[in-house]
Amino acid sequence: MRAASQGGGLLIAGVLLLGGCSAPGAWTWDLPDGFPEPRVPEDNPMSEEKVELGRHLFFDTQLSGNEEQACGSCHFQELGFSDGMRTSEGSTGEFGVRNASQLVNIAYLSTLTWANPALATIEDFVPNPLFGEFPVELGVDDGNKDEVLERFATDPVYDGMFEEAFPEHDEVLGWDTVRDSIASFVRTMISGNSRYDQYTYQGDTDALTVAEKRGLDLFLSEKTECHHCHGGFNFTLSTVTATTEFIEMSFHNTGLYDLGDGAYPTGNGGLYEVTGRPEDMGKFRAPTLRNVEVSGPYMHDGSMDTLEEVVEFYARGGQLIEDGPNAGDGKLNPFKSGFMNGFSMTTQERDDLVAFLKTLTDDEFLADPAFADPFEE
């Protein structure tokens, strides 16, 4: 625990009342070549102070009910802000049923989870890991939420940070400002300096090897059809920018399972669990492929360990599971996407395609101090 001292404000019912501070610093996007400006909600404009506060909160275990975990406990920078586990373990030891998606370029996503179209902004999403009960992640609830906020009111690390980030608020320490500052920080996690970007957007024709260029051609071909679900600068159709007029929320059934009549394992039915429509069974959002080399294991349930395994799955047109509780042939799933037709592939083509996917690794992003844990500096 950090040494505690009373911060510069009055704590009433878990809300720190402060005000009268100068306006926060203006925010200027420093975007990679080829990247449009992200969408930012009008009621949560960006500022340097808000981003820095959000960085501290993202990595602070005080934000969990039992002070055991932070957002950063399931999102590691060197893994593209994923966690390297099949499914994530919450602060109370409970495991979820979904793989922790990487947060890279989350600023451009039109929907923020694997299969819930209602969570369309980062601000919509942040309360889920904080207050979610099924499963418990950070474990904040009605019984401890005032206590959790008070930790920041009495922590000298945060002395002045909330009021500098939210000078227009009468109540600067509350769950709305915690949410908005974390959202602002996560919105800055933009990756766009991979070797692919250097080749495509920066004019470096030598940035990719011959094999990697062959893999790129395969990726963009009608043979593999990868680009139909992983298209555009962010390698996902679920993309929104500051100028987007039509927001597309794309969910696809890839034939990962078929337990009979197209069913997926209980608790992992995808979009179907939200809509109740049979045709939505097994539909999940296609994630960005940026930094995919470091963000395994793969798929919504972390059931595939390597990129080679993933590519072979798509080449087959669905997964065959011969025995066990999930036995079935996903290739025959009646709700499978029309793009999941399978394709013939040599070993060389598989290796070329995997080699291309690895060119989406942005080493600069994975080590950028702007996204690092401030408590380890």
C-alpha positions as a LaTeX table, in Angstrom:
\begin{tabular}{lrrr}
\hline
Residue & $x$ (\AA) & $y$ (\AA) & $z$ (\AA) \\
\hline
Met1 & 0.00 & 0.00 & 0.00 \\
Arg2 & 1.13 & 3.54 & $-0.69$ \\
Ala3 & 1.44 & 6.01 & 2.18 \\
Ala4 & $-1.91$ & 7.73 & 2.72 \\
Ser5 & $-2.50$ & 11.41 & 3.23 \\
Gln6 & $-5.58$ & 13.55 & 2.79 \\
Gly7 & $-5.83$ & 14.96 & $-0.72$ \\
Gly8 & $-6.84$ & 18.51 & $-1.52$ \\
Gly9 & $-10.59$ & 18.15 & $-1.36$ \\
Leu10 & $-13.69$ & 17.14 & 0.56 \\
Leu11 & $-14.85$ & 13.52 & 0.29 \\
Ile12 & $-18.61$ & 13.11 & 0.60 \\
Ala13 & $-20.29$ & 9.75 & $-0.12$ \\
Gly14 & $-17.34$ & 8.61 & $-2.20$ \\
Val15 & $-17.19$ & 11.78 & $-4.32$ \\
Leu16 & $-14.37$ & 14.29 & $-4.08$ \\
Leu17 & $-15.65$ & 17.84 & $-4.42$ \\
Leu18 & $-13.14$ & 20.18 & $-6.02$ \\
Gly19 & $-13.05$ & 22.89 & $-8.65$ \\
Gly20 & $-11.66$ & 26.18 & $-9.78$ \\
Cys21 & $-8.71$ & 24.73 & $-11.70$ \\
Ser22 & $-7.34$ & 25.90 & $-15.03$ \\
Ala23 & $-8.50$ & 24.34 & $-18.28$ \\
Pro24 & $-6.80$ & 21.05 & $-19.20$ \\
Gly25 & $-4.17$ & 20.97 & $-21.95$ \\
Ala26 & $-5.37$ & 20.72 & $-25.52$ \\
Trp27 & $-4.99$ & 17.36 & $-27.21$ \\
Thr28 & $-3.36$ & 16.96 & $-30.61$ \\
Trp29 & $-3.45$ & 13.61 & $-32.36$ \\
Asp30 & $-0.07$ & 12.41 & $-33.67$ \\
Leu31 & $-1.39$ & 9.73 & $-36.00$ \\
Pro32 & 0.51 & 7.22 & $-38.15$ \\
Asp33 & 0.55 & 7.68 & $-41.91$ \\
Gly34 & $-2.68$ & 6.42 & $-43.44$ \\
Phe35 & $-4.68$ & 6.65 & $-40.21$ \\
Pro36 & $-7.78$ & 8.86 & $-39.92$ \\
Glu37 & $-8.70$ & 10.73 & $-36.76$ \\
Pro38 & $-10.55$ & 8.57 & $-34.23$ \\
Arg39 & $-14.08$ & 9.28 & $-33.10$ \\
Val40 & $-14.18$ & 11.04 & $-29.70$ \\
Pro41 & $-17.46$ & 11.53 & $-27.80$ \\
Glu42 & $-18.47$ & 15.16 & $-27.44$ \\
Asp43 & $-19.03$ & 14.72 & $-23.71$ \\
Asn44 & $-15.53$ & 13.29 & $-23.13$ \\
Pro45 & $-13.04$ & 15.43 & $-25.08$ \\
Met46 & $-9.40$ & 14.43 & $-24.99$ \\
Ser47 & $-6.80$ & 16.21 & $-22.84$ \\
Glu48 & $-3.26$ & 15.47 & $-21.73$ \\
Glu49 & $-4.26$ & 15.54 & $-18.07$ \\
Lys50 & $-7.16$ & 13.14 & $-18.62$ \\
Val51 & $-4.96$ & 10.69 & $-20.52$ \\
Glu52 & $-2.27$ & 10.73 & $-17.83$ \\
Leu53 & $-4.83$ & 10.21 & $-15.08$ \\
Gly54 & $-6.29$ & 7.33 & $-17.08$ \\
Arg55 & $-2.85$ & 5.75 & $-17.46$ \\
His56 & $-2.40$ & 5.74 & $-13.70$ \\
Leu57 & $-5.86$ & 4.30 & $-13.06$ \\
Phe58 & $-5.42$ & 1.64 & $-15.75$ \\
Phe59 & $-2.39$ & 0.20 & $-13.93$ \\
Asp60 & $-3.53$ & 0.77 & $-10.33$ \\
Thr61 & $-4.67$ & $-2.29$ & $-8.35$ \\
Gln62 & $-6.56$ & 0.03 & $-6.02$ \\
Leu63 & $-9.25$ & 0.09 & $-8.70$ \\
Ser64 & $-10.33$ & $-3.48$ & $-7.89$ \\
Gly65 & $-12.56$ & $-4.33$ & $-4.97$ \\
Asn66 & $-9.90$ & $-6.40$ & $-3.19$ \\
Glu67 & $-6.90$ & $-4.38$ & $-4.53$ \\
Glu68 & $-5.56$ & $-7.51$ & $-6.25$ \\
Gln69 & $-5.82$ & $-6.50$ & $-9.91$ \\
Ala70 & $-5.80$ & $-3.55$ & $-12.28$ \\
Cys71 & $-6.96$ & $-3.22$ & $-15.88$ \\
Gly72 & $-3.32$ & $-3.80$ & $-16.76$ \\
Ser73 & $-3.40$ & $-7.19$ & $-15.05$ \\
Cys74 & $-5.25$ & $-8.62$ & $-18.05$ \\
His75 & $-3.82$ & $-6.30$ & $-20.71$ \\
Phe76 & $-0.03$ & $-6.37$ & $-21.08$ \\
Gln77 & 1.66 & $-3.89$ & $-23.40$ \\
Glu78 & 4.19 & $-6.39$ & $-24.76$ \\
Leu79 & 1.24 & $-8.64$ & $-25.76$ \\
Gly80 & $-0.63$ & $-5.87$ & $-27.57$ \\
Phe81 & $-2.60$ & $-5.34$ & $-24.35$ \\
Ser82 & $-3.92$ & $-8.90$ & $-24.30$ \\
Asp83 & $-2.93$ & $-11.34$ & $-21.54$ \\
Gly84 & $-1.60$ & $-14.51$ & $-23.19$ \\
Met85 & $-4.25$ & $-16.73$ & $-21.54$ \\
Arg86 & $-7.06$ & $-18.71$ & $-23.11$ \\
Thr87 & $-9.59$ & $-16.96$ & $-20.87$ \\
Ser88 & $-8.85$ & $-14.37$ & $-18.22$ \\
Glu89 & $-8.83$ & $-14.73$ & $-14.46$ \\
Gly90 & $-10.59$ & $-12.01$ & $-12.47$ \\
Ser91 & $-9.52$ & $-10.44$ & $-9.19$ \\
Thr92 & $-11.40$ & $-13.06$ & $-7.14$ \\
Gly93 & $-9.96$ & $-16.02$ & $-9.06$ \\
Glu94 & $-13.00$ & $-16.56$ & $-11.27$ \\
Phe95 & $-12.29$ & $-17.32$ & $-14.93$ \\
Gly96 & $-14.39$ & $-15.91$ & $-17.73$ \\
Val97 & $-15.37$ & $-17.75$ & $-20.90$ \\
Arg98 & $-13.87$ & $-15.28$ & $-23.38$ \\
Asn99 & $-10.34$ & $-14.49$ & $-24.43$ \\
Ala100 & $-9.18$ & $-11.01$ & $-23.38$ \\
Ser101 & $-9.10$ & $-9.03$ & $-26.61$ \\
Gln102 & $-6.08$ & $-6.87$ & $-27.23$ \\
Leu103 & $-6.76$ & $-3.15$ & $-26.82$ \\
Val104 & $-4.62$ & $-2.00$ & $-29.72$ \\
Asn105 & $-6.45$ & 0.55 & $-31.92$ \\
Ile106 & $-9.56$ & 0.22 & $-29.79$ \\
Ala107 & $-10.20$ & 3.87 & $-30.66$ \\
Tyr108 & $-11.37$ & 2.73 & $-34.09$ \\
Leu109 & $-13.68$ & $-0.13$ & $-33.10$ \\
Ser110 & $-17.39$ & 0.27 & $-33.73$ \\
Thr111 & $-18.25$ & $-2.33$ & $-31.09$ \\
Leu112 & $-16.12$ & $-3.03$ & $-28.05$ \\
Thr113 & $-16.61$ & $-6.68$ & $-27.10$ \\
Trp114 & $-16.65$ & $-10.00$ & $-28.88$ \\
Ala115 & $-20.40$ & $-10.07$ & $-29.37$ \\
Asn116 & $-22.37$ & $-7.19$ & $-27.82$ \\
Pro117 & $-23.39$ & $-4.48$ & $-30.31$ \\
Ala118 & $-24.78$ & $-2.31$ & $-27.50$ \\
Leu119 & $-21.25$ & $-1.49$ & $-26.28$ \\
Ala120 & $-20.30$ & 0.89 & $-29.06$ \\
Thr121 & $-17.89$ & 3.29 & $-27.33$ \\
Ile122 & $-15.00$ & 2.83 & $-24.95$ \\
Glu123 & $-16.99$ & 4.76 & $-22.35$ \\
Asp124 & $-19.78$ & 2.16 & $-22.70$ \\
Phe125 & $-17.28$ & $-0.64$ & $-22.26$ \\
Val126 & $-15.16$ & 0.46 & $-19.28$ \\
Pro127 & $-17.85$ & $-0.20$ & $-16.61$ \\
Asn128 & $-18.05$ & $-3.86$ & $-17.66$ \\
Pro129 & $-14.75$ & $-5.05$ & $-16.16$ \\
Leu130 & $-15.27$ & $-2.71$ & $-13.21$ \\
Phe131 & $-18.76$ & $-3.73$ & $-12.15$ \\
Gly132 & $-19.42$ & $-6.97$ & $-14.05$ \\
Glu133 & $-20.62$ & $-9.94$ & $-12.01$ \\
Phe134 & $-20.70$ & $-12.75$ & $-14.57$ \\
Pro135 & $-17.79$ & $-13.18$ & $-14.41$ \\
Val136 & $-16.30$ & $-10.98$ & $-11.69$ \\
Glu137 & $-13.31$ & $-9.09$ & $-13.08$ \\
Leu138 & $-12.26$ & $-6.09$ & $-10.99$ \\
Gly139 & $-15.02$ & $-6.79$ & $-8.50$ \\
Val140 & $-16.35$ & $-3.30$ & $-7.72$ \\
Asp141 & $-19.92$ & $-3.44$ & $-6.41$ \\
Asp142 & $-22.47$ & $-1.48$ & $-4.40$ \\
Gly143 & $-20.88$ & $-2.67$ & $-1.18$ \\
Asn144 & $-17.37$ & $-1.35$ & $-1.88$ \\
Lys145 & $-17.58$ & 1.28 & $-4.62$ \\
Asp146 & $-17.39$ & 4.25 & $-2.19$ \\
Glu147 & $-14.42$ & 2.65 & $-0.43$ \\
Val148 & $-12.65$ & 2.14 & $-3.76$ \\
Leu149 & $-13.06$ & 5.81 & $-4.70$ \\
Glu150 & $-11.84$ & 6.94 & $-1.29$ \\
Arg151 & $-8.53$ & 5.16 & $-1.91$ \\
Phe152 & $-7.77$ & 7.68 & $-4.65$ \\
Ala153 & $-8.95$ & 10.64 & $-2.57$ \\
Thr154 & $-6.38$ & 9.81 & 0.11 \\
Asp155 & $-3.53$ & 8.71 & $-2.15$ \\
Pro156 & $-0.88$ & 11.44 & $-2.63$ \\
Val157 & $-0.07$ & 10.08 & $-6.10$ \\
Tyr158 & $-3.41$ & 11.46 & $-7.27$ \\
Asp159 & $-3.22$ & 14.77 & $-5.44$ \\
Gly160 & $-4.45$ & 17.32 & $-7.98$ \\
Met161 & $-4.78$ & 14.86 & $-10.89$ \\
Phe162 & $-8.57$ & 14.57 & $-10.92$ \\
Glu163 & $-9.17$ & 18.30 & $-10.61$ \\
Glu164 & $-6.63$ & 19.05 & $-13.34$ \\
Ala165 & $-8.27$ & 16.52 & $-15.66$ \\
Phe166 & $-11.85$ & 17.57 & $-14.93$ \\
Pro167 & $-11.84$ & 21.26 & $-13.94$ \\
Glu168 & $-15.35$ & 21.72 & $-15.33$ \\
His169 & $-16.80$ & 19.10 & $-12.97$ \\
Asp170 & $-18.22$ & 20.01 & $-9.57$ \\
Glu171 & $-17.63$ & 16.40 & $-8.54$ \\
Val172 & $-14.21$ & 15.50 & $-9.90$ \\
Leu173 & $-13.75$ & 12.10 & $-8.25$ \\
Gly174 & $-16.60$ & 9.85 & $-9.21$ \\
Trp175 & $-17.18$ & 6.80 & $-11.34$ \\
Asp176 & $-17.95$ & 8.94 & $-14.37$ \\
Thr177 & $-14.54$ & 10.64 & $-14.24$ \\
Val178 & $-12.79$ & 7.32 & $-13.57$ \\
Arg179 & $-14.54$ & 5.89 & $-16.64$ \\
Asp180 & $-13.81$ & 8.88 & $-18.87$ \\
Ser181 & $-10.13$ & 9.11 & $-17.95$ \\
Ile182 & $-9.49$ & 5.40 & $-18.53$ \\
Ala183 & $-11.37$ & 5.63 & $-21.83$ \\
Ser184 & $-9.24$ & 8.61 & $-22.86$ \\
Phe185 & $-6.00$ & 6.76 & $-22.10$ \\
Val186 & $-7.06$ & 3.59 & $-23.91$ \\
Arg187 & $-8.14$ & 5.69 & $-26.89$ \\
Thr188 & $-4.51$ & 6.74 & $-27.37$ \\
Met189 & $-3.30$ & 3.13 & $-27.84$ \\
Ile190 & $-2.82$ & 3.50 & $-31.58$ \\
Ser191 & $-0.45$ & 1.15 & $-33.39$ \\
Gly192 & 0.57 & 1.99 & $-36.96$ \\
Asn193 & 4.31 & 1.59 & $-37.45$ \\
Ser194 & 4.65 & $-2.08$ & $-38.28$ \\
Arg195 & 6.72 & $-3.23$ & $-41.23$ \\
Tyr196 & 3.45 & $-3.56$ & $-43.13$ \\
Asp197 & 2.77 & 0.14 & $-42.47$ \\
Gln198 & 6.27 & 1.08 & $-43.53$ \\
Tyr199 & 5.69 & $-0.81$ & $-46.78$ \\
Thr200 & 2.11 & 0.35 & $-47.43$ \\
Tyr201 & 1.92 & 3.88 & $-46.05$ \\
Gln202 & 5.52 & 5.04 & $-45.73$ \\
Gly203 & 6.83 & 4.00 & $-49.13$ \\
Asp204 & 9.51 & 1.56 & $-47.98$ \\
Thr205 & 9.33 & $-1.10$ & $-50.69$ \\
Asp206 & 12.04 & $-3.13$ & $-48.94$ \\
Ala207 & 10.19 & $-3.36$ & $-45.61$ \\
Leu208 & 8.72 & $-6.76$ & $-46.55$ \\
Thr209 & 10.52 & $-9.85$ & $-47.76$ \\
Val210 & 9.52 & $-11.70$ & $-50.92$ \\
Ala211 & 7.72 & $-14.34$ & $-48.84$ \\
Glu212 & 5.86 & $-11.70$ & $-46.84$ \\
Lys213 & 4.74 & $-9.98$ & $-50.04$ \\
Arg214 & 3.44 & $-13.31$ & $-51.32$ \\
Gly215 & 1.56 & $-13.65$ & $-48.04$ \\
Leu216 & 0.06 & $-10.18$ & $-48.45$ \\
Asp217 & $-1.12$ & $-11.10$ & $-51.93$ \\
Leu218 & $-2.74$ & $-14.24$ & $-50.53$ \\
Phe219 & $-4.38$ & $-12.26$ & $-47.74$ \\
Leu220 & $-5.94$ & $-9.88$ & $-50.28$ \\
Ser221 & $-6.93$ & $-12.63$ & $-52.72$ \\
Glu222 & $-10.38$ & $-14.04$ & $-53.38$ \\
Lys223 & $-8.87$ & $-17.44$ & $-52.74$ \\
Thr224 & $-8.48$ & $-16.90$ & $-48.98$ \\
Glu225 & $-11.03$ & $-14.05$ & $-48.62$ \\
Cys226 & $-9.29$ & $-12.90$ & $-45.41$ \\
His227 & $-9.77$ & $-9.24$ & $-46.27$ \\
His228 & $-13.57$ & $-9.50$ & $-46.36$ \\
Cys229 & $-13.68$ & $-9.66$ & $-42.55$ \\
His230 & $-10.25$ & $-8.21$ & $-41.74$ \\
Gly231 & $-10.18$ & $-5.29$ & $-44.15$ \\
Gly232 & $-9.10$ & $-1.67$ & $-44.06$ \\
Phe233 & $-6.31$ & 0.06 & $-42.20$ \\
Asn234 & $-7.32$ & $-1.60$ & $-38.91$ \\
Phe235 & $-7.80$ & $-5.10$ & $-40.34$ \\
Thr236 & $-11.40$ & $-5.42$ & $-39.16$ \\
Leu237 & $-14.69$ & $-4.32$ & $-40.68$ \\
Ser238 & $-15.88$ & $-3.20$ & $-37.25$ \\
Thr239 & $-14.27$ & 0.20 & $-37.76$ \\
Val240 & $-15.39$ & 3.75 & $-37.02$ \\
Thr241 & $-13.57$ & 7.08 & $-37.40$ \\
Ala242 & $-14.31$ & 10.73 & $-36.71$ \\
Thr243 & $-15.95$ & 11.10 & $-40.12$ \\
Thr244 & $-17.81$ & 7.77 & $-40.34$ \\
Glu245 & $-21.45$ & 8.23 & $-41.34$ \\
Phe246 & $-22.53$ & 4.60 & $-41.61$ \\
Ile247 & $-21.31$ & 2.53 & $-38.66$ \\
Glu248 & $-20.84$ & $-1.12$ & $-39.50$ \\
Met249 & $-20.94$ & $-3.70$ & $-36.72$ \\
Ser250 & $-19.80$ & $-6.94$ & $-38.30$ \\
Phe251 & $-20.20$ & $-10.30$ & $-36.60$ \\
His252 & $-19.39$ & $-13.62$ & $-38.23$ \\
Asn253 & $-19.82$ & $-17.31$ & $-37.56$ \\
Thr254 & $-16.59$ & $-18.95$ & $-38.66$ \\
Gly255 & $-17.61$ & $-22.56$ & $-38.11$ \\
Leu256 & $-15.50$ & $-22.95$ & $-34.99$ \\
Tyr257 & $-18.13$ & $-25.31$ & $-33.52$ \\
Asp258 & $-21.25$ & $-27.24$ & $-34.39$ \\
Leu259 & $-22.64$ & $-29.17$ & $-31.43$ \\
Gly260 & $-25.74$ & $-30.03$ & $-33.41$ \\
Asp261 & $-28.08$ & $-27.79$ & $-35.38$ \\
Gly262 & $-25.32$ & $-25.17$ & $-35.46$ \\
Ala263 & $-25.09$ & $-24.74$ & $-31.67$ \\
Tyr264 & $-22.00$ & $-23.37$ & $-29.96$ \\
Pro265 & $-20.90$ & $-24.25$ & $-26.39$ \\
Thr266 & $-23.16$ & $-22.93$ & $-23.63$ \\
Gly267 & $-22.21$ & $-19.40$ & $-22.59$ \\
Asn268 & $-20.35$ & $-18.79$ & $-25.83$ \\
Gly269 & $-23.16$ & $-18.42$ & $-28.31$ \\
Gly270 & $-21.93$ & $-15.04$ & $-29.52$ \\
Leu271 & $-24.40$ & $-12.50$ & $-30.87$ \\
Tyr272 & $-27.22$ & $-15.00$ & $-30.31$ \\
Glu273 & $-26.94$ & $-14.41$ & $-26.56$ \\
Val274 & $-27.90$ & $-10.77$ & $-27.14$ \\
Thr275 & $-30.50$ & $-11.07$ & $-29.90$ \\
Gly276 & $-31.97$ & $-14.53$ & $-29.31$ \\
Arg277 & $-32.16$ & $-15.03$ & $-33.09$ \\
Pro278 & $-31.09$ & $-18.53$ & $-34.19$ \\
Glu279 & $-29.22$ & $-17.14$ & $-37.21$ \\
Asp280 & $-26.95$ & $-15.17$ & $-34.86$ \\
Met281 & $-25.63$ & $-18.31$ & $-33.17$ \\
Gly282 & $-21.83$ & $-18.34$ & $-33.12$ \\
Lys283 & $-21.40$ & $-14.85$ & $-34.55$ \\
Phe284 & $-18.47$ & $-12.91$ & $-33.09$ \\
Arg285 & $-16.72$ & $-9.70$ & $-34.05$ \\
Ala286 & $-13.67$ & $-10.10$ & $-36.26$ \\
Pro287 & $-10.84$ & $-8.60$ & $-34.16$ \\
Thr288 & $-8.08$ & $-6.42$ & $-35.56$ \\
Leu289 & $-5.06$ & $-8.39$ & $-36.73$ \\
Arg290 & $-2.58$ & $-5.72$ & $-35.72$ \\
Asn291 & 0.09 & $-7.20$ & $-33.42$ \\
Val292 & $-1.61$ & $-10.58$ & $-33.86$ \\
Glu293 & 1.79 & $-12.28$ & $-33.61$ \\
Val294 & 1.97 & $-11.49$ & $-29.87$ \\
Ser295 & $-1.71$ & $-11.62$ & $-28.92$ \\
Gly296 & $-2.39$ & $-15.37$ & $-28.88$ \\
Pro297 & $-4.02$ & $-17.67$ & $-28.03$ \\
Tyr298 & $-6.65$ & $-16.98$ & $-30.66$ \\
Met299 & $-10.41$ & $-17.03$ & $-31.27$ \\
His300 & $-13.09$ & $-15.78$ & $-28.86$ \\
Asp301 & $-12.40$ & $-18.61$ & $-26.42$ \\
Gly302 & $-8.63$ & $-18.80$ & $-26.83$ \\
Ser303 & $-8.95$ & $-22.29$ & $-28.26$ \\
Met304 & $-6.17$ & $-22.00$ & $-30.85$ \\
Asp305 & $-2.54$ & $-21.62$ & $-29.88$ \\
Thr306 & $-0.69$ & $-20.66$ & $-33.06$ \\
Leu307 & $-1.22$ & $-18.64$ & $-36.22$ \\
Glu308 & $-0.46$ & $-21.76$ & $-38.26$ \\
Glu309 & $-3.37$ & $-23.50$ & $-36.53$ \\
Val310 & $-5.65$ & $-20.54$ & $-37.23$ \\
Val311 & $-4.73$ & $-20.39$ & $-40.92$ \\
Glu312 & $-5.28$ & $-24.14$ & $-41.34$ \\
Phe313 & $-8.67$ & $-23.81$ & $-39.65$ \\
Tyr314 & $-9.74$ & $-21.16$ & $-42.17$ \\
Ala315 & $-8.36$ & $-23.21$ & $-45.05$ \\
Arg316 & $-10.50$ & $-26.16$ & $-43.96$ \\
Gly317 & $-13.59$ & $-23.94$ & $-43.73$ \\
Gly318 & $-14.42$ & $-24.84$ & $-40.13$ \\
Gln319 & $-13.12$ & $-26.89$ & $-37.22$ \\
Leu320 & $-13.56$ & $-30.63$ & $-36.85$ \\
Ile321 & $-13.69$ & $-31.85$ & $-33.23$ \\
Glu322 & $-13.91$ & $-35.62$ & $-33.22$ \\
Asp323 & $-14.73$ & $-36.32$ & $-29.58$ \\
Gly324 & $-15.45$ & $-34.71$ & $-26.24$ \\
Pro325 & $-18.22$ & $-32.33$ & $-25.15$ \\
Asn326 & $-17.70$ & $-30.03$ & $-28.16$ \\
Ala327 & $-17.56$ & $-32.77$ & $-30.80$ \\
Gly328 & $-18.87$ & $-31.80$ & $-34.21$ \\
Asp329 & $-17.88$ & $-30.47$ & $-37.61$ \\
Gly330 & $-18.00$ & $-26.67$ & $-37.74$ \\
Lys331 & $-17.55$ & $-26.83$ & $-41.50$ \\
Leu332 & $-21.19$ & $-27.97$ & $-41.65$ \\
Asn333 & $-22.54$ & $-25.27$ & $-39.32$ \\
Pro334 & $-25.74$ & $-23.92$ & $-40.98$ \\
Phe335 & $-25.08$ & $-20.40$ & $-39.67$ \\
Lys336 & $-21.51$ & $-20.20$ & $-40.94$ \\
Ser337 & $-20.44$ & $-17.10$ & $-42.87$ \\
Gly338 & $-20.51$ & $-17.32$ & $-46.64$ \\
Phe339 & $-16.87$ & $-16.27$ & $-46.67$ \\
Met340 & $-15.90$ & $-19.46$ & $-44.79$ \\
Asn341 & $-15.77$ & $-21.71$ & $-47.83$ \\
Gly342 & $-12.29$ & $-23.06$ & $-47.23$ \\
Phe343 & $-9.45$ & $-23.10$ & $-49.75$ \\
Ser344 & $-6.62$ & $-25.32$ & $-50.90$ \\
Met345 & $-3.23$ & $-24.32$ & $-49.54$ \\
Thr346 & 0.33 & $-25.59$ & $-49.82$ \\
Thr347 & 2.70 & $-25.57$ & $-46.87$ \\
Gln348 & 4.59 & $-22.73$ & $-48.55$ \\
Glu349 & 1.40 & $-20.67$ & $-48.88$ \\
Arg350 & 0.55 & $-21.24$ & $-45.24$ \\
Asp351 & 4.01 & $-20.15$ & $-44.18$ \\
Asp352 & 3.84 & $-17.08$ & $-46.44$ \\
Leu353 & 0.47 & $-16.05$ & $-45.01$ \\
Val354 & 1.72 & $-16.43$ & $-41.45$ \\
Ala355 & 4.86 & $-14.50$ & $-42.33$ \\
Phe356 & 2.71 & $-11.64$ & $-43.61$ \\
Leu357 & 0.58 & $-11.61$ & $-40.44$ \\
Lys358 & 3.76 & $-11.20$ & $-38.41$ \\
Thr359 & 4.61 & $-8.03$ & $-40.36$ \\
Leu360 & 1.70 & $-6.39$ & $-38.52$ \\
Thr361 & 3.77 & $-6.43$ & $-35.31$ \\
Asp362 & 4.60 & $-2.89$ & $-34.22$ \\
Asp363 & 7.65 & $-3.15$ & $-31.97$ \\
Glu364 & 7.65 & 0.59 & $-31.31$ \\
Phe365 & 4.10 & 0.45 & $-29.95$ \\
Leu366 & 4.84 & $-2.60$ & $-27.80$ \\
Ala367 & 7.61 & $-0.69$ & $-25.99$ \\
Asp368 & 6.29 & 2.89 & $-26.12$ \\
Pro369 & 6.72 & 4.49 & $-22.66$ \\
Ala370 & 3.52 & 6.49 & $-23.21$ \\
Phe371 & 1.58 & 3.28 & $-22.60$ \\
Ala372 & 3.77 & 1.86 & $-19.83$ \\
Asp373 & 2.92 & 1.28 & $-16.18$ \\
Pro374 & 3.69 & 4.59 & $-14.39$ \\
Phe375 & 4.22 & 2.79 & $-11.10$ \\
Glu376 & 7.22 & 0.94 & $-12.54$ \\
Glu377 & 9.01 & 4.01 & $-13.91$ \\
\hline
\end{tabular}
